[in-house]
Amino acid sequence: MWRYSRISDLDLDSYTLAAPSATVVPPALQPILDAIGARSALVIGGQPVGPVADGLVIGLDDQPAPLGEVAGEPDALVALNAAFCELLTMRVEKGTVLRDPVVVVTWVDGDGTSLFPRTLVNAEAGADAGIIEILASPDVASLVVPVTEVDLADGAHLKYLTIQVLGPRVWQVGTQASRLGRDADFLSYNVALGGDYARVRSESVLAGAGGTSRLLAMFLGDDRQMHDFATVQSHRGKHTTSDLLFKGAVANDSHSVYRGLIRVEKGASGTNAYQTNRNLVLGQGAHADSVPTLEIEENDVRCSHASAVGPIDEEQRFYLESRGVPPEMADRLIVSGFLDDVLERVPVPQLLPWLRATLAERLAQAEAVRP
């Protein structure tokens, strides 16, 4: 699933393996942590910093599943991650309900270096938790290959949020994989704002009957950025549900790609699966590709997909301008409104003001360099 990508531009020889990450909060990330507020644990550089909530086990010796078992057959970059990864394991014990999220910070600050963070999460039967992974950097030329595997036992509930605010010269090639047991509930939400080339492959396997997987993403591209998403909603158990909504905007000369697959395997009767990707193109040099697909091997299923790529509606712009709104402000308001339905579904509501402010700031930056 590398079609449309820029992977041929990646020169692995130009990066050396980064030194172990620091375990202090970078000042640039303090506003995000302040917005999150209380947490069940804070992990920086693969190490817990401060107290860890009861019922949550973090460490290197408590691996919840064999490395790669959830992610499945690795591609070349996932194999590199397995060889060089900084491994973090988390287990939410049976029946545990974590009131506050676990926050995991990966700070990429080495120029010309590569980093391979790996997170393995096991939510045991009846557990209920939230995890926030923050992937960030200053303006350095680096490669980061994060892999996150989430294994949900029967009846487990997990909300997983990724915030990607990498610098403009960083390459990201990420993989997120989840496997759901019977009646498990999983919500994944990606915020993608940074990077030069930023790719996330997300696969959710609904293995047990009655499982529900919701996949959401919000992205904004600027300058010559490329946001590349590949998703798989894989239904194996009976009466499972998946719902995907990816929305974003591309400005100036940026590019976005979405390739999505709903796969319903034989025996997965009663499946309900939905897939929606919508893209707003803000400049003549910007471009978006959207390729949703279905692969169905069972009867008695309900599956649908939709995609759209287009510019700002001129009537919406005219409406705002006719009421005294400056053109650049009108565009920002339209983009904000376009993204609002996915913004409102962020699994950590206290982060919504920070997200809105950050989005407004980046839209203003994009407008400032528009020809």
C-alpha positions as CSV (number, residue, x, y, z in Angstrom):
1,M,0.0,0.0,0.0
2,W,2.8,2.5,-1.0
3,R,1.0,3.8,-4.1
4,Y,1.2,7.6,-4.3
5,S,3.8,7.8,-1.6
6,R,7.2,9.4,-1.6
7,I,9.0,6.4,-0.1
8,S,11.4,6.3,-3.0
9,D,12.9,9.7,-1.7
10,L,13.8,8.1,1.7
11,D,17.6,7.7,2.0
12,L,18.1,5.5,5.1
13,D,21.9,5.9,4.8
14,S,21.5,9.6,5.7
15,Y,20.4,8.8,9.3
16,T,22.2,7.3,12.3
17,L,20.6,5.6,15.3
18,A,19.6,8.2,17.9
19,A,21.0,8.1,21.4
20,P,18.5,7.1,24.2
21,S,15.8,9.7,24.6
22,A,15.8,12.1,27.5
23,T,13.2,11.7,30.3
24,V,12.4,15.4,30.9
25,V,9.5,17.3,29.5
26,P,10.6,19.5,26.5
27,P,9.4,23.1,27.2
28,A,7.7,23.1,23.8
29,L,5.3,20.4,24.9
30,Q,4.3,21.8,28.3
31,P,1.2,23.6,26.8
32,I,-0.1,20.2,25.6
33,L,0.5,18.6,29.0
34,D,-1.1,21.5,30.7
35,A,-4.2,21.2,28.5
36,I,-4.4,17.4,29.2
37,G,-4.3,18.0,33.0
38,A,-4.5,15.0,35.3
39,R,-3.0,11.7,34.0
40,S,-2.7,8.1,35.2
41,A,1.0,8.1,34.2
42,L,3.5,10.1,32.2
43,V,6.1,8.2,30.1
44,I,8.9,10.1,28.4
45,G,11.6,8.4,26.4
46,G,10.2,4.9,27.2
47,Q,10.4,5.5,31.0
48,P,7.7,6.4,33.5
49,V,8.2,9.8,35.1
50,G,6.4,10.1,38.4
51,P,3.6,8.0,39.9
52,V,1.7,5.3,38.0
53,A,-2.0,4.6,38.7
54,D,-3.1,1.4,40.4
55,G,-4.0,-1.3,37.9
56,L,-1.6,-0.1,35.3
57,V,1.7,-1.9,34.8
58,I,4.4,-0.3,32.7
59,G,7.8,-1.9,32.0
60,L,10.0,-4.0,29.8
61,D,9.4,-7.3,31.5
62,D,5.6,-7.4,31.2
63,Q,5.3,-7.8,27.4
64,P,1.5,-8.2,26.7
65,A,2.0,-10.1,23.4
66,P,4.9,-11.4,21.3
67,L,6.4,-8.5,19.4
68,G,4.6,-8.1,16.1
69,E,1.7,-10.4,16.9
70,V,-0.9,-7.7,16.6
71,A,0.7,-5.8,13.7
72,G,0.9,-8.9,11.6
73,E,3.3,-9.5,8.8
74,P,5.8,-6.6,8.9
75,D,6.9,-4.4,6.0
76,A,10.5,-3.3,5.8
77,L,10.1,-0.3,8.1
78,V,8.3,-2.3,10.8
79,A,11.0,-4.9,10.6
80,L,13.6,-2.1,11.2
81,N,11.6,-1.0,14.1
82,A,11.6,-4.5,15.6
83,A,15.4,-4.5,15.2
84,F,16.2,-1.1,16.8
85,C,13.1,-0.3,18.8
86,E,12.9,1.4,22.2
87,L,10.2,-0.8,23.7
88,L,7.5,0.3,26.0
89,T,4.9,-2.1,27.3
90,M,1.7,-1.3,29.2
91,R,-0.9,-3.6,30.7
92,V,-4.2,-2.4,32.1
93,E,-5.3,-5.1,34.5
94,K,-8.6,-6.9,34.4
95,G,-11.5,-4.8,35.4
96,T,-9.4,-1.7,36.0
97,V,-10.9,1.7,35.1
98,L,-8.4,4.5,34.6
99,R,-10.1,7.8,35.1
100,D,-7.3,9.8,33.6
101,P,-5.3,9.1,30.4
102,V,-1.8,7.6,30.2
103,V,0.5,10.1,28.3
104,V,3.4,8.9,26.3
105,V,5.9,11.5,24.9
106,T,8.4,10.8,22.1
107,W,10.6,13.8,21.5
108,V,12.8,13.7,18.3
109,D,15.6,16.2,18.6
110,G,18.7,14.7,16.9
111,D,19.6,16.1,13.5
112,G,20.4,13.3,11.1
113,T,19.2,10.6,13.4
114,S,16.6,7.9,13.4
115,L,14.3,6.8,16.2
116,F,12.2,3.6,16.5
117,P,9.7,3.9,19.3
118,R,7.5,0.9,19.9
119,T,4.5,0.6,22.2
120,L,2.7,-2.6,23.2
121,V,-0.6,-2.2,25.0
122,N,-2.7,-4.9,26.5
123,A,-6.1,-4.0,28.0
124,E,-7.3,-7.1,29.9
125,A,-10.9,-8.2,30.1
126,G,-13.3,-5.4,31.3
127,A,-10.5,-2.8,31.5
128,D,-11.3,0.8,30.5
129,A,-8.5,3.3,29.8
130,G,-7.2,6.1,27.6
131,I,-3.8,6.6,26.0
132,I,-2.3,9.7,24.5
133,E,0.8,9.4,22.4
134,I,2.6,12.7,21.6
135,L,5.1,12.7,18.7
136,A,7.0,16.0,18.4
137,S,10.3,17.6,17.4
138,P,12.0,20.9,16.7
139,D,13.1,21.8,13.2
140,V,15.6,18.9,12.7
141,A,16.2,16.5,9.8
142,S,15.3,13.1,11.3
143,L,13.5,9.8,10.7
144,V,11.0,8.4,13.2
145,V,9.4,5.0,12.7
146,P,6.8,4.5,15.5
147,V,4.8,1.3,15.9
148,T,1.9,0.9,18.3
149,E,0.2,-2.4,18.9
150,V,-3.1,-2.5,21.0
151,D,-4.6,-5.8,22.1
152,L,-8.0,-5.6,23.7
153,A,-9.4,-8.6,25.6
154,D,-13.1,-9.4,25.8
155,G,-15.2,-6.5,27.0
156,A,-12.2,-4.0,27.2
157,H,-12.6,-0.4,26.2
158,L,-9.7,1.8,25.1
159,K,-9.5,5.4,23.7
160,Y,-6.2,6.0,21.9
161,L,-5.1,9.5,20.7
162,T,-2.0,10.4,18.7
163,I,-0.9,14.0,18.4
164,Q,1.8,14.5,15.7
165,V,3.5,17.9,15.7
166,L,6.9,17.0,14.1
167,G,9.2,19.6,12.6
168,P,9.0,20.4,8.8
169,R,12.0,18.2,7.9
170,V,11.1,15.1,9.8
171,W,10.1,11.9,8.0
172,Q,7.5,9.7,9.9
173,V,6.6,6.2,8.8
174,G,4.2,4.9,11.4
175,T,2.1,1.8,12.0
176,Q,-0.8,1.5,14.4
177,A,-2.4,-1.9,14.8
178,S,-5.3,-3.0,17.1
179,R,-7.0,-6.4,17.7
180,L,-10.3,-6.5,19.4
181,G,-11.9,-9.4,21.4
182,R,-15.5,-10.1,22.0
183,D,-17.6,-7.0,22.8
184,A,-14.4,-4.9,23.0
185,D,-14.6,-1.2,22.1
186,F,-11.8,0.8,20.5
187,L,-11.5,4.5,19.5
188,S,-8.4,5.7,17.6
189,Y,-7.9,9.4,16.8
190,N,-5.0,10.8,14.9
191,V,-4.1,14.5,14.8
192,A,-1.5,15.0,12.1
193,L,-0.1,18.5,11.7
194,G,3.7,18.3,11.2
195,G,6.4,16.5,9.3
196,D,7.8,16.6,5.8
197,Y,6.5,13.2,4.8
198,A,4.1,11.8,7.5
199,R,2.7,8.3,6.9
200,V,0.5,6.3,9.2
201,R,-0.8,2.8,8.4
202,S,-3.7,1.8,10.7
203,E,-5.2,-1.6,10.8
204,S,-8.0,-2.6,13.2
205,V,-8.8,-6.3,13.4
206,L,-12.2,-7.1,14.9
207,A,-11.5,-10.7,15.9
208,G,-14.3,-11.3,18.5
209,A,-18.0,-11.1,18.0
210,G,-19.7,-7.8,18.8
211,G,-16.6,-5.7,18.8
212,T,-16.7,-2.0,17.8
213,S,-13.8,0.0,16.2
214,R,-13.9,3.7,15.5
215,L,-11.1,5.3,13.6
216,L,-10.8,9.1,13.2
217,A,-8.2,11.5,11.9
218,M,-7.8,15.2,11.5
219,F,-4.9,16.6,9.4
220,L,-3.6,19.9,7.9
221,G,-0.9,20.1,5.3
222,D,1.2,23.2,4.5
223,D,4.2,24.1,2.3
224,R,5.3,20.9,0.6
225,Q,4.2,18.5,3.3
226,M,2.7,15.1,2.5
227,H,0.2,13.3,4.8
228,D,-0.2,9.7,3.8
229,F,-2.8,7.5,5.4
230,A,-3.5,3.8,4.8
231,T,-6.2,2.0,6.8
232,V,-7.6,-1.5,7.0
233,Q,-10.9,-2.3,8.8
234,S,-10.7,-6.1,9.1
235,H,-13.9,-7.9,10.2
236,R,-13.5,-11.5,11.4
237,G,-16.0,-11.9,14.1
238,K,-19.8,-11.9,13.8
239,H,-21.9,-8.7,14.3
240,T,-18.9,-6.4,14.5
241,T,-19.0,-2.6,13.7
242,S,-16.3,-0.3,12.4
243,D,-16.7,3.4,11.6
244,L,-14.0,5.5,10.0
245,L,-13.9,9.3,9.5
246,F,-10.7,11.0,8.1
247,K,-10.9,14.7,7.3
248,G,-8.3,17.3,6.5
249,A,-7.1,20.2,4.4
250,V,-4.1,20.8,2.2
251,A,-2.7,24.2,1.5
252,N,0.0,25.7,-0.8
253,D,1.9,22.8,-2.4
254,S,1.1,20.1,0.2
255,H,-0.4,16.7,-0.7
256,S,-2.5,14.2,1.1
257,V,-3.2,10.6,0.3
258,Y,-5.9,8.3,1.8
259,R,-6.1,4.6,0.9
260,G,-8.7,2.6,2.9
261,L,-9.9,-1.0,2.8
262,I,-12.9,-2.5,4.5
263,R,-12.3,-6.3,4.6
264,V,-15.1,-8.6,5.6
265,E,-13.9,-12.2,6.0
266,K,-15.9,-15.3,5.5
267,G,-17.9,-16.0,8.6
268,A,-18.2,-12.4,9.7
269,S,-21.9,-12.1,9.1
270,G,-23.8,-9.2,10.6
271,T,-20.9,-6.8,9.9
272,N,-21.6,-3.0,9.8
273,A,-18.7,-1.0,8.3
274,Y,-18.5,2.6,7.2
275,Q,-15.6,4.6,5.7
276,T,-15.5,8.3,5.0
277,N,-12.7,10.4,3.8
278,R,-13.1,14.1,2.9
279,N,-10.4,16.6,1.8
280,L,-10.4,20.3,1.3
281,V,-7.9,21.7,-1.2
282,L,-6.8,25.3,-0.3
283,G,-4.5,26.2,-3.2
284,Q,-3.7,25.5,-6.8
285,G,-0.5,23.7,-5.9
286,A,-2.2,21.5,-3.3
287,H,-3.5,18.0,-4.1
288,A,-5.4,15.2,-2.5
289,D,-5.9,11.5,-3.5
290,S,-8.6,9.4,-2.0
291,V,-9.0,5.7,-2.7
292,P,-11.6,3.8,-0.5
293,T,-12.2,0.1,-1.3
294,L,-14.3,-2.8,-0.2
295,E,-13.4,-6.5,0.0
296,I,-16.4,-8.6,1.1
297,E,-16.5,-12.4,1.4
298,E,-19.7,-12.8,3.4
299,N,-23.4,-12.2,3.0
300,D,-25.7,-10.4,5.4
301,V,-23.4,-7.4,5.8
302,R,-23.8,-3.6,5.6
303,C,-20.8,-1.8,4.2
304,S,-20.4,1.6,2.6
305,H,-17.7,4.1,1.8
306,A,-17.5,7.7,0.6
307,S,-14.8,10.2,-0.3
308,A,-14.7,13.8,-1.5
309,V,-11.9,16.1,-2.7
310,G,-12.6,19.8,-3.5
311,P,-11.9,23.4,-3.0
312,I,-13.6,25.9,-0.7
313,D,-17.2,26.6,-1.8
314,E,-17.2,30.0,-3.4
315,E,-20.7,30.6,-2.2
316,Q,-19.6,30.1,1.4
317,R,-16.7,32.5,0.9
318,F,-19.0,35.1,-0.7
319,Y,-21.5,34.8,2.1
320,L,-18.8,35.6,4.7
321,E,-17.1,38.3,2.7
322,S,-20.4,40.0,2.0
323,R,-20.8,40.4,5.8
324,G,-17.5,42.1,6.2
325,V,-15.3,39.1,7.0
326,P,-11.8,39.6,5.3
327,P,-11.0,36.9,2.7
328,E,-8.2,35.2,4.6
329,M,-10.4,35.1,7.8
330,A,-13.3,33.7,5.8
331,D,-11.1,30.8,4.5
332,R,-10.0,30.0,8.1
333,L,-13.6,30.0,9.3
334,I,-14.6,27.7,6.5
335,V,-11.8,25.3,7.1
336,S,-12.5,25.3,10.9
337,G,-16.1,24.6,10.2
338,F,-15.2,21.8,7.8
339,L,-13.1,20.1,10.4
340,D,-15.5,20.8,13.3
341,D,-17.4,17.5,13.3
342,V,-14.2,15.5,13.7
343,L,-12.7,18.0,16.1
344,E,-15.7,17.6,18.4
345,R,-15.1,13.9,18.6
346,V,-11.7,14.1,20.2
347,P,-11.6,11.5,23.0
348,V,-10.0,14.0,25.4
349,P,-12.4,16.9,25.5
350,Q,-10.1,19.1,27.6
351,L,-7.7,19.2,24.6
352,L,-10.3,20.8,22.3
353,P,-9.3,24.4,23.1
354,W,-5.6,23.6,22.4
355,L,-6.5,21.9,19.2
356,R,-8.6,24.8,18.0
357,A,-6.0,27.3,18.8
358,T,-3.2,25.3,17.2
359,L,-5.3,24.7,14.1
360,A,-6.0,28.5,13.8
361,E,-2.3,29.3,14.2
362,R,-1.3,26.9,11.5
363,L,-4.0,28.1,9.1
364,A,-2.7,31.6,9.6
365,Q,0.8,30.5,8.8
366,A,-0.4,28.7,5.7
367,E,-2.3,31.9,4.6
368,A,0.8,34.0,5.2
369,V,2.9,32.1,2.6
370,R,0.2,31.6,0.0
371,P,1.1,33.2,-3.3
